[in-house]
Amino acid sequence: MKQYNYIILIALLLASCSTKREAVGAADEIIVVVSNEDRDSINNTLTKIFSDTLFTPQPEPIYKLKYAEPVGFNELKRQSNLIIGSIGTSELNPGTKLVKSLLGKELFKETIDGNEQIIFSENQFGRGQLFMIISGETIGEINNALLENSEWIKSYFDKIFIEKQKKYLFGNDRLKKISKELKQKYGWEIQIPWGWEIIKELPDSNFVWFGRELPYQWFSMHWEDGLIVEDSTMAVGYSNRFPQEYYKNIRYNDYKYQMEQVVFNNWTAWKSFGIWETIDDARGGPFLNYTWYDGVTDRTYNLNMLVFIPGKNKSTFMRQLDIIAHSFTIK
């Protein structure tokens, strides 16, 4: 059986990265340039790779695939996430003609006769761009290559997304003063983006709640001495009690509620996620929660994240909160 892999294409153009303009487009959108005749075949596999969904409570894809024809490539080539696809060797297929012009004769031949059906490049036509070409003689070869490398492909898009969001969230304008004050008071530190503020601080209850408005992104930190969550049953109980005890007017809905054990910043943690709702009116949205025990400080920590932005997509805002959560350290 043919073995499939990927290669990193360092540069298709002679221009240096420093002379290129910033890539454009939303960080959660992937523009796929492919001919009409190949679109359905390639879409079937790409949707399997980028199938992650956030329930808000309506399902939202983590990445949104948007399709365009090769004739519009020049107008789209600076998009942040760009995939060019083609099947076969006929230049009557506009997708194949475009891929040939980008790769050149020898490299294109490798995608057809060799095992280089997936080609990656960063900063190809714009700074911060993730550029990918998928090409093969048959859709079967392309599908095999994509599926065998699906985890790597998805993780690479995730890595680039996180890098971009960190620059946006934790630039020079982040609230270093508040982070420093929390570290001095409580012995833990977290990076806080500009525009956020402390909403409620209860030192006697070991509870700090901060966030921002428009959209509403809320983040709270709670901790207790000792190991208070020893197994999944205790973790579920603690997770479900937490919002009403500390937010007062919020609870979790059973719809799509999930809990799993994960590694969070080198700690073994209980991760729960699903839908939150207010008790006395009709507000709600997605939540994410991490609970873990730290043996050095002999504390159980709980990080809770909520988003409320009715009528708009929420997946990117939730992923931003998760990035903030992963900046948590104990000093």
N, C-alpha and C positions, 0 to 999 in steps of 0.2 A: 504494500500500500504506500502511496506517495506520502512523504512526510512534509507537513506544512509548518511554516514559521513566518516571522515578520522581519523586516529590516527597517532601520532608521535611515532616512534619506537626509543627509546633512543640508544640502542646498540644491535647489533646482534653478535658482537664479544667481547671478554674479553679484548682485547688490548686497552689501553688508546689512546686518540687522539694524545697525545704528542709523542707517539712512531711511529706514522704513517707518511709515506712520503706524499708529496704534490700530490693532484689529478692532472691528466694530461688531455690534450685535450682542444680544443677550447671552449671558454665560450658560444658560440652561437650554439654548436652542442649538440644534445641529442642522446645518444646511447640507442637503444631499443633492449633488448635481449629477443627474443620470438621465439618459434618454427615456422617452415614454415607453419604448418597447422593453426596456430592462427594469423599469421602475418596480413593478410588482414583485419580480423575482428577488431583487436585492432588498426590497422593503421587508419581505417575509423573514429574512434572517436578521436584519438590523433591529427589527422590533423585538426579536427574542433577546438580543443582547441588551437593549435599552428598555427593558420591560418593568423596571422598578416603579412602583406607584405609591403615592402618599394619599391617604384618605383624610379629607379635610372638612366635612365628611364626604364630599364628592371626591371621586378618584382623580388625582392629578398625576401625570407622568413626571418623573424626576427630570428626564430630558425630553424635549419636544423635537421630533423629526419633521423637518420641513423640506419639501422637494422642489427642485427647479430644473429647467432644461439647460443643456450645455450652451445653447446660444446666448444665455444670459451670464455666462461665467465671469466675464470681465467686470460686470457690475457687482458681483458677489465675492470676488476672490479675496477680499480683506475681511470676510466674516470670521468671527472668533473661532467657531468650530465648523470646519468645512470638510466634507467627504466627496470625492469624485469617484464614480463607479462606472465600469464598463464590462461587457461580456463579449468574448470573441475577438476577431482580428479585422473585421470588415470596417473600412473607413466610411462606408455608407451609414454606419451607426455613428451619430454625432458624439456620443459619449466616448466611444473607442477612439475617434479622431482626436478628441481633446486629450485623452490620456496619453496617446502616442506623442502629441506635441509637447506635453509636459515632461515625459520621461525620456524621450529619445529612443532611438531604434534598439540599442543594446539592452537597456533596462526594461523596456517594454517586452522584449523577447523573454526576459527572465520571468515576467509575470505569466507568460503563456506556456513556455517550455520548461521553466524551472519551478522553484517552489517559493516564489516571492510574491504571493497574491495580495499581500498587505504591506503597504509602505507608509511610514509615518514621517512627518517633519514638523518641527516647531518653528514659529516666526517666519513662515515661508513667504507670505505676501504682506504680513503686518506683524508688529510686535505683539506678543501674547497670543498668537494664533496657533491652534492645533490643526494640522493639515493631514489628511489621510487619503490615500488612493487604494481602491480595491479593484483588481483586474485579474481576469483569468480566461482560459479558453472556453470553459463551460460554467454554468451556474453551480453545478455540483462541486467543482473544484473550489469555487469561491466560497460556497456555503461551508464546506469542510474546513477551509482555512479560517473563516470567521468564527465558527463554533468551537474549533479546537483552541482558539486564542481569545475566546469571548471574555473570560475573566480578566485577562491582561488588558484587553482593549477597554473594557469598562473601568478598570482601576486607573488606567492612564488618563481617561477623560476626567475621572473623579479627582485625580492628583492635580491636573491643570486647573480644574474648577476651584479646588481648595486654595491653591496658590494665588489665584486671582482675587478670591474673596478675602484672603488674609491681607493682601495689599490694600483692599478697599476698607476693611474693617479696622485694621491695626496700623494705619499710617501714622504720620507724625502728629496728627490731631487727636489721637486716642487719649482717654482721660487717665493719664499716668498718676495724677495726684490722688484720685479716688482709689485707684488700685493700690497705691502705696499706703494710704490710710487703712484700708481693709487688711492689708498684710500686717501692719503694726498692731492693729486691734485684735485680729483673730488668728494670725499665723498661717493664713492661706492667701493666695494671690490669683487674680484672674484679669485678663486684659479686657478693658471696657472701651467700646467704640465711642467716638465723638458723638454728641447729641443724646447720649443716654444720661439718666439720672437715677439716684436712689429714691425709690418710691416709699419704702418702709424699712426701718431698721429696728429690730427688737433684740438688743444684746442679751437680755435675761432669758430669751427663748432661743438664742443662737440662730437667728433668722435674719437674712438680708434679702430684700427684694428690689431689683432695679430693672430698668428698661427704657423704652421710648414709645412715642405715639406716632401714628400715621406712617407706616402701619404700626399697630401695637405688637411689640415684641417684648415679652416679659421673661425675666430670668430670676430665679430665686435660689438661694443657698441656705441649707439647714444642716446642722450637725448635732450629734449627741455623743456623750462619752460611752465607751464600751461597744461591744458587738451586739447590736439590736436586731440584725437581720441575718439569721443563720441558714435559712433554706428558702425555697421558692414560695412556700405557703406564707412565711413571715414577710417575704419581700412583697407579695401581692397585697397582704393586709396593710403593710406600711404605706405602699404606694397609693392605695385607695383612700386611706385616712388622711394623707398629707394635704390635698388641696382644700378640703373643708376646714381642716384645723388651722391652716395658716392663711389661706385666701378668704376663708369664711363663706363666700358665695359661689364657690366653684366645686364641681365634682366631675368624675370621669364617667363617660357613657360606656356601657358594655359593648357597643358596636365597634368591631374591629380592634378591641383591646388586645394587646399582645405583650408578653413578657419573655425575655430570654437572657441567658447569661453570656456576657461578652467580656472582652478585655478593654478596659478604659484607662488610657494613660498608664499602662502597666499594672493596674489593679484589676482584680476579678470583680466585676460589677453586675448588678441586675439592671437591665435596660427594659423599660416599659414605654409603650407608645400607643397612641390611639386618638380619641376625640374627647375634649373637655366641653363642658356646658355650664352655664350659670343656672342656679337653682330657681330664681324667681323671675327670669325673663328668657328671651329666645336668642341668647348670644352663645357663641362657641367657636371651636376650631381645633386644630391639631395640637397635641402635646408630646413632649419627649422627656423622659426622666431617667437619671442614673443614680443608683444607690450602691455604696460599697463601704467596706471597712478598711481602715488604715492602721496597721499594727504598730507603726512607729509612734503615732500620736494617740493610739488607743481611742479612735473616734470612728463613728459611722457617719458618712457624709451623704448628702442628697442634693443633687442638682436638678432643678425643674425648669422646663421651658414651655412657653405658650405663645401662640400667634393668634391674633384676631384682626382680620382684614377682609370684611365681607365683600363678596362679588369679584374678588381678584385672586390670582394664583398665589398660593402660599408655600409651595415646596422650596423655593429658593430662600425665603425668609426662615424656614425651619432649618435648612442646611446651614445658614449663617449662625443660628443659635448653637447648633452642634459644634461648629468650628470654635465659637467662643468658649463652649464648655470644655473643649479639649485644650484650651490654654490654661486651665486650672493647674496650679502647683501648690505644694505645701512646703513652706520655707522653715 
